[in-house]
Amino acid sequence: AAKWPAHVVDAKRALAWLREHVAEHGGDPGFIAVSGGSAGGHLISLLALTAGHAEFQPGFEQADTEVQAAVPYYGKYDFLDREGLVDGSHGFTQFLVDRVMPCPPPADPALWDSASPAEQVHAGAPPMFVLQGSHDTLIFVQEARAFVRKLRAVATRPVVYAELAGAQHAFDALHSIRTEHAVDAVHRFLELCYSDHLRRRQS
C-alpha cells in the first residue's frame, strides 16, 4: 500500500528513535550499524548514503540519521539498470512501477534517482560490507559489482565486497557452512568498524 519514499522515511524515523533511546538500553548512540537483505539491503544502503537528506526526513529534518557502518545483503542498488548490466531488467522496473514507485521513470527521473543507492554514492559514505551470491536469480551479481565499483571510486572509508560462489538470493535464510562464514565475516567487519570508532573518539 505504501509508495516511495514512505519506506525510507519510515526506516529513518526508526533510526532517529534508536539514536535517541539506545543509551537507555546500554547501546552507544555514537555508533549505529545497519544491515538488511534484499529490499532491506536496498533500504539500509540508502540510509547509509543519505544521512540528513531533508526529503527523506519530513518533520524531523534535524534528526541525526547518520550510520557508522552498513552491511547490505543482496540489495537492489539501481532501480533502472542504467549501465545495461542485465538483460530483461525492464521486468523488475515494471514490478517497481506497479508496487513501489508512485510513477514510471519518465514521469519523475529525479525520484527514481533518489531511490537508487548507486546514484547516491559519495566520498563521505560510511564503511560498507556488501554481500552477494554469484548465482542470485532475483538481484543479479553484476548489479552488486557495479555498486561496489562506484563506491570504491569515491569513498574514503572501507568498502568490502564478498561474492559467495554459487549462492542464491536469501542464501542465509538456511543454516549452512556458507552462512556461518558470512556471519563470522560480518562480525569481524563490525568489530573493526567499532574499534576504529572508539579510536577516533578517543583522539
C-alpha angles and dihedrals in degrees: 000000000000120000128206130309092025090085097059092038089057091048091050091050088055090048092050090049091048093052090050096049109024093094088062087064098044097267129132111246089198093063121048121161123191132203137174144152132239106334086009090053089053093049097047091047088057091046089054094048103038106050110162096005102155095209089063094044106055109177093004100059093141095054117116105245098165117130125204098213138007132200113188118186116206093331130174106250104171121035092195106038089231093180093054092236099148128049111228096018089138086082091064090046090054090050089054091049090052099043114017117018122066094223143012118274098260091055094061115003092172091058091053090048090052090054094053116083090202088065092051101056116130141163094263096059113138120243109292133194112196118197122193137165117233092222099043107146096190103045106025120226093236089069094055091047092052092048092051091048090053092048094047091050092064112010119106093197126068120291111193123189128193118186109191111213113236094359120145129210112294090013090159093061087086123055112247142139087263091055092047091053091047091052091048091050093050090047091054092045093053093045089055091047091050092047089052090049091053092049091050091049093050093049 
